[in-house]
């Protein structure tokens, strides 16, 4: 079931005389919004995909608006909203998206205040941005130069499209959304010999975390890091005759030893990867919730997987013997 990540809230607990003092927290930041700059790009891209007919001999726009409506319904857009888009605005995105932005789309709804109409319109705009990013990813042949500008504009607004969701970019020590996007891109560009399996574990890890299957999530991230390192080992073994007699699938301790002997990892990196693997295999940690354990496993796997993939790029250019 599609979930709206921007609507999730966590209620605070009021401090009482019998409870411990509340910790100091940062002032809440105003919610991030889709800017008019981004809306303008969305209008252009949506119009190109569903409205413009192109050359005079063309059969019509590249994509079918009826299938688009059905996809939006599958994303939990209300039927009343979709009917209004179709019958009042005729899917004219140049009118529809600005009306959502200023709230006029909902102005005639009973009991709706101008503030509610604008905020609800902003939620719909963010949902339509998710749909658009998904379409451009599924049909890259229809993406124009403006598709790249859209990603940049969303980033300036404080959003990033990651694993089928529009997530807010937080200014944390580890920018998780950016790291996920960077690692996924690096997998697709890498010379790893089993990108398909890597992407499978990568996508499953994200999905299982979203659906709160935390133990299974940790297993997927552990498999992601393991397959990343095994791919490095397989490529190294195939290009280094002195390792040809070694097992094709050693256990992880031997695998890390081999990568150290091959000079892919230095001594400090070998210890770091070994410690990370130990954390991922521990099966839970006292004092750490299942959710936090899954989140930490994700960060560790992304960080060390990212490092291994970056090293692999240079490793290949050095004929798998040096950087």
QUIHU-V626801 format. One record per pair of residues at least 12 apart in sequence whose C-alpha atoms are under 10 Angstrom apart, sorted by the first residue. I is the first residue (numbers start at 1). J is the second residue. D is the distance in whole Angstrom. If there is no record, write none. Layout:
I&J&D + I&J&D
//
This chain:
1&74&9 + 1&75&8 + 1&76&8 + 1&211&9 + 2&74&8 + 2&75&6 + 2&76&7 + 2&77&10 + 2&164&10 + 2&165&9 + 3&75&8 + 3&76&8 + 3&165&9 + 3&210&9 + 3&211&10 + 4&75&9 + 4&76&9 + 4&123&9 + 4&126&9 + 4&127&8 + 4&165&8 + 4&166&9 + 4&167&10 + 5&127&10 + 5&165&8 + 5&166&8 + 5&167&7 + 5&168&9 + 5&210&10 + 6&31&9 + 6&32&9 + 6&123&8 + 6&126&9 + 6&127&10 + 6&165&10 + 6&166&8 + 6&167&8 + 6&168&8 + 7&123&8 + 31&119&10 + 31&158&10 + 31&168&9 + 32&122&10 + 32&157&7 + 32&158&6 + 32&159&8 + 32&168&8 + 32&169&9 + 33&101&10 + 33&119&9 + 33&122&7 + 33&123&9 + 33&125&9 + 33&126&8 + 33&154&9 + 33&157&7 + 33&158&8 + 33&159&9 + 33&168&10 + 34&101&8 + 34&122&7 + 34&123&9 + 34&125&7 + 34&126&7 + 34&129&9 + 34&153&9 + 34&154&7 + 34&156&10 + 34&157&6 + 34&158&9 + 34&159&9 + 35&101&9 + 35&122&10 + 35&125&10 + 35&153&8 + 35&154&8 + 35&156&9 + 35&157&6 + 35&158&10 + 36&97&10 + 36&98&8 + 36&101&8 + 36&153&10 + 36&157&10 + 37&150&9 + 37&153&7 + 37&154&9 + 37&156&10 + 37&157&9 + 38&129&9 + 38&149&9 + 38&150&6 + 38&151&9 + 38&152&9 + 38&153&6 + 38&154&6 + 38&155&10 + 38&156&9 + 38&157&8 + 39&93&10 + 39&94&9 + 39&97&7 + 39&98&8 + 39&101&8 + 39&125&8 + 39&126&10 + 39&129&9 + 39&150&9 + 39&153&9 + 39&154&10 + 40&93&10 + 40&94&8 + 40&97&9 + 40&98&9 + 40&150&9 + 41&146&7 + 41&147&8 + 41&149&8 + 41&150&6 + 41&151&10 + 41&153&9 + 42&93&8 + 42&94&9 + 42&97&8 + 42&125&9 + 42&128&9 + 42&129&7 + 42&132&8 + 42&133&10 + 42&146&9 + 42&147&9 + 42&150&7 + 43&92&9 + 43&93&5 + 43&94&6 + 43&95&9 + 43&96&9 + 43&97&7 + 43&98&9 + 44&93&8 + 44&94&8 + 44&144&10 + 44&146&8 + 44&147&10 + 45&93&9 + 45&132&8 + 45&136&9 + 45&142&9 + 45&143&8 + 45&144&8 + 45&145&10 + 45&146&7 + 45&147&7 + 45&150&9 + 46&63&10 + 46&91&9 + 46&92&9 + 46&93&7 + 46&94&9 + 46&128&10 + 46&129&10 + 46&132&7 + 46&135&10 + 47&61&9 + 47&91&9 + 47&92&8 + 47&93&7 + 47&94&8 + 48&61&7 + 48&62&8 + 48&63&9 + 48&142&9 + 48&143&9 + 48&144&9 + 49&61&6 + 49&62&5 + 49&63&6 + 49&64&8 + 49&65&9 + 49&132&10 + 49&135&9 + 49&136&9 + 49&142&7 + 49&143&9 + 49&144&10 + 50&62&7 + 50&63&6 + 50&64&6 + 50&65&6 + 50&66&10 + 50&68&9 + 50&91&9 + 50&92&9 + 50&93&9 + 51&63&9 + 51&64&9 + 51&65&8 + 51&91&8 + 51&92&8 + 51&93&9 + 62&139&10 + 62&142&7 + 63&135&10 + 63&139&10 + 63&142&9 + 65&86&10 + 65&91&8 + 66&86&10 + 68&131&9 + 68&132&10 + 68&135&9 + 69&82&7 + 69&83&9 + 69&85&9 + 69&86&9 + 69&91&10 + 70&82&9 + 71&131&8 + 72&127&9 + 72&128&8 + 72&131&7 + 75&127&8 + 75&128&10 + 75&130&10 + 75&131&9 + 76&127&10 + 77&124&8 + 77&127&8 + 77&128&10 + 81&105&9 + 81&106&9 + 81&124&9 + 84&96&10 + 84&105&9 + 84&106&10 + 85&97&10 + 85&105&9 + 88&105&10 + 89&105&9 + 96&125&10 + 97&121&9 + 97&122&10 + 97&124&9 + 97&125&7 + 97&128&9 + 98&121&9 + 98&125&9 + 99&117&10 + 99&118&9 + 99&121&8 + 100&117&8 + 100&118&7 + 100&119&9 + 100&120&8 + 100&121&4 + 100&122&7 + 100&123&9 + 100&124&7 + 100&125&7 + 101&117&9 + 101&118&6 + 101&119&8 + 101&120&9 + 101&121&6 + 101&122&6 + 101&123&9 + 101&124&9 + 101&125&7 + 102&114&9 + 102&115&10 + 102&117&8 + 102&118&6 + 102&119&9 + 102&121&7 + 102&122&9 + 103&115&8 + 103&116&8 + 103&117&5 + 103&118&4 + 103&119&8 + 103&120&8 + 103&121&6 + 103&122&8 + 104&117&7 + 104&118&8 + 104&121&9 + 105&117&8 + 105&118&9 + 105&120&10 + 105&121&7 + 106&118&8 + 106&120&8 + 106&121&8 + 126&159&10 + 126&165&10 + 126&166&7 + 126&167&10 + 127&165&9 + 127&166&8 + 129&150&9 + 129&154&9 + 129&161&9 + 129&165&9 + 129&166&8 + 130&160&10 + 130&161&7 + 130&162&10 + 130&164&7 + 130&165&6 + 130&166&6 + 130&167&10 + 131&164&9 + 131&165&9 + 131&166&10 + 132&147&9 + 132&150&10 + 133&147&8 + 133&150&9 + 133&151&8 + 133&160&10 + 133&161&7 + 133&162&10 + 133&164&8 + 133&165&9 + 133&166&9 + 134&161&9 + 134&162&10 + 134&163&9 + 134&164&7 + 134&165&9 + 137&164&10 + 154&166&9 + 154&168&10 + 155&168&9 + 155&169&8 + 155&178&10 + 156&169&10 + 157&169&9 + 158&170&8 + 158&171&10 + 159&177&9 + 159&178&10 + 160&177&7 + 160&178&8 + 160&181&8 + 161&177&8 + 161&178&9 + 161&181&8 + 162&176&10 + 162&177&7 + 162&178&8 + 162&179&10 + 162&180&7 + 162&181&6 + 162&184&9 + 162&206&9 + 163&177&9 + 163&180&8 + 163&181&8 + 163&184&9 + 163&202&10 + 163&203&7 + 163&204&10 + 163&206&7 + 163&207&8 + 163&210&10 + 164&203&10 + 164&206&10 + 164&207&9 + 174&299&8 + 174&303&9 + 175&299&10 + 176&295&10 + 176&298&9 + 176&299&7 + 176&302&9 + 176&303&10 + 179&299&9 + 179&302&7 + 179&303&8 + 179&306&8 + 180&202&9 + 180&206&9 + 180&298&9 + 180&299&9 + 180&302&7 + 180&303&9 + 180&306&9 + 182&302&9 + 182&306&8 + 183&199&10 + 183&202&9 + 183&302&7 + 183&303&9 + 183&305&8 + 183&306&6 + 183&307&9 + 183&309&8 + 183&310&10 + 184&198&9 + 184&199&7 + 184&202&8 + 184&203&9 + 184&302&10 + 184&306&9 + 186&306&8 + 186&309&7 + 186&310&8 + 186&313&10 + 187&199&7 + 187&202&10 + 187&228&9 + 187&305&10 + 187&306&9 + 187&309&7 + 187&310&10 + 189&309&10 + 189&313&9 + 190&309&7 + 190&310&8 + 190&312&8 + 190&313&7 + 191&231&9 + 191&232&9 + 191&235&9 + 191&309&9 + 191&312&8 + 191&313&7 + 191&316&8 + 192&227&10 + 192&228&8 + 192&229&10 + 192&230&9 + 192&231&6 + 192&232&7 + 192&234&9 + 192&235&8 + 192&309&8 + 192&312&8 + 192&313&9 + 193&227&10 + 193&228&9 + 193&230&10 + 193&231&6 + 193&232&8 + 193&234&8 + 193&235&7 + 194&227&8 + 194&228&9 + 194&230&10 + 194&231&7 + 195&227&9 + 195&228&9 + 195&231&9 + 197&223&10 + 197&224&8 + 197&227&8 + 197&228&9 + 198&220&10 + 198&221&10 + 198&223&8 + 198&224&6 + 198&225&9 + 198&226&9 + 198&227&7 + 198&228&7 + 198&231&9 + 199&224&8 + 200&220&9 + 200&223&10 + 200&224&8 + 201&217&9 + 201&219&9 + 201&220&5 + 201&221&7 + 201&222&9 + 201&223&7 + 201&224&5 + 201&225&9 + 201&227&9 + 202&217&10 + 202&220&7 + 202&221&7 + 202&223&9 + 202&224&6 + 202&225&9 + 202&298&10 + 202&301&10 + 202&302&9 + 203&220&9 + 203&221&10 + 203&224&10 + 204&216&9 + 204&217&7 + 204&219&10 + 204&220&7 + 204&221&8 + 204&224&10 + 205&217&5 + 205&218&7 + 205&219&8 + 205&220&5 + 205&221&6 + 205&222&9 + 205&223&9 + 205&224&8 + 205&294&9 + 205&297&10 + 205&298&8 + 206&220&9 + 206&221&9 + 206&295&10 + 206&298&8 + 208&220&9 + 208&294&10 + 209&291&8 + 209&294&7 + 209&295&8 + 209&298&9 + 212&290&9 + 212&291&7 + 212&294&9 + 213&290&9 + 213&291&9 + 213&294&9 + 214&289&10 + 214&290&6 + 214&291&6 + 214&292&9 + 214&293&8 + 214&294&5 + 214&295&8 + 214&297&10 + 215&283&8 + 215&284&9 + 215&290&7 + 215&291&9 + 215&293&9 + 215&294&7 + 216&294&9 + 217&291&10 + 217&293&10 + 217&294&6 + 217&295&9 + 217&297&9 + 217&298&8 + 218&280&7 + 218&281&9 + 218&283&9 + 218&284&9 + 218&290&9 + 218&291&10 + 218&293&8 + 218&294&5 + 218&295&8 + 218&296&9 + 218&297&6 + 218&298&7 + 218&301&9 + 219&280&8 + 219&281&8 + 219&283&9 + 219&294&9 + 219&297&9 + 220&294&10 + 220&297&10 + 220&298&9 + 220&301&10 + 221&280&8 + 221&294&9 + 221&295&10 + 221&297&7 + 221&298&6 + 221&299&9 + 221&300&9 + 221&301&6 + 221&302&8 + 221&305&10 + 222&276&10 + 222&277&8 + 222&279&10 + 222&280&6 + 222&281&8 + 222&297&8 + 222&298&9 + 222&300&9 + 222&301&7 + 223&280&10 + 223&301&9 + 224&298&10 + 224&301&7 + 224&302&9 + 224&305&8 + 225&273&10 + 225&276&10 + 225&277&8 + 225&280&10 + 225&298&10 + 225&300&9 + 225&301&6 + 225&302&8 + 225&303&10 + 225&304&7 + 225&305&6 + 225&306&9 + 225&308&9 + 226&252&8 + 226&255&10 + 226&277&9 + 226&301&9 + 226&305&9 + 227&305&9 + 228&301&10 + 228&304&9 + 228&305&6 + 228&306&9 + 228&308&7 + 228&309&7 + 228&312&10 + 229&252&9 + 229&255&8 + 229&256&8 + 229&259&9 + 229&273&10 + 229&304&10 + 229&305&8 + 229&308&7 + 229&309&9 + 229&312&10 + 230&248&9 + 230&249&8 + 230&250&9 + 230&251&10 + 230&252&9 + 230&255&8 + 230&256&9 + 230&259&10 + 231&308&10 + 231&309&10 + 231&312&9 + 232&255&10 + 232&259&8 + 232&264&9 + 232&308&8 + 232&309&8 + 232&311&9 + 232&312&7 + 232&315&9 + 232&316&10 + 232&320&9 + 233&248&8 + 233&249&9 + 233&250&9 + 233&255&7 + 233&256&9 + 233&258&8 + 233&259&7 + 233&262&9 + 233&264&9 + 233&320&10 + 234&247&10 + 234&248&7 + 234&249&8 + 235&312&9 + 235&315&10 + 235&316&9 + 235&320&8 + 236&258&10 + 236&259&8 + 236&262&8 + 236&264&9 + 236&312&10 + 236&315&9 + 236&316&9 + 236&319&9 + 236&320&6 + 236&321&8 + 237&258&9 + 237&259&10 + 237&262&9 + 237&320&9 + 238&320&9 + 239&316&10 + 239&319&8 + 239&320&7 + 239&321&9 + 240&262&9 + 240&319&9 + 240&320&7 + 240&321&8 + 242&262&10 + 243&258&9 + 243&261&10 + 243&262&9 + 246&258&9 + 252&274&8 + 252&277&8 + 253&270&10 + 253&274&7 + 253&277&9 + 256&269&9 + 256&270&6 + 256&271&9 + 256&273&8 + 256&274&7 + 257&270&7 + 257&271&10 + 257&274&10 + 258&270&10 + 262&320&8 + 262&321&7 + 262&322&9 + 263&315&10 + 263&320&9 + 263&321&7 + 263&322&7 + 263&323&9 + 264&308&9 + 264&311&8 + 264&312&8 + 264&314&10 + 264&315&7 + 264&320&8 + 264&321&8 + 264&322&7 + 264&323&8 + 265&308&9 + 265&311&9 + 269&304&10 + 272&304&9 + 273&300&10 + 273&301&10 + 273&304&7 + 273&305&10 + 273&308&10 + 276&297&9 + 276&300&7 + 276&301&8 + 276&304&8 + 277&297&10 + 277&300&9 + 277&301&9 + 277&304&10 + 279&293&10 + 279&296&9 + 279&297&8 + 279&300&9 + 280&293&9 + 280&294&9 + 280&296&9 + 280&297&6 + 280&298&9 + 280&300&8 + 280&301&8 + 281&297&10 + 311&323&8
//
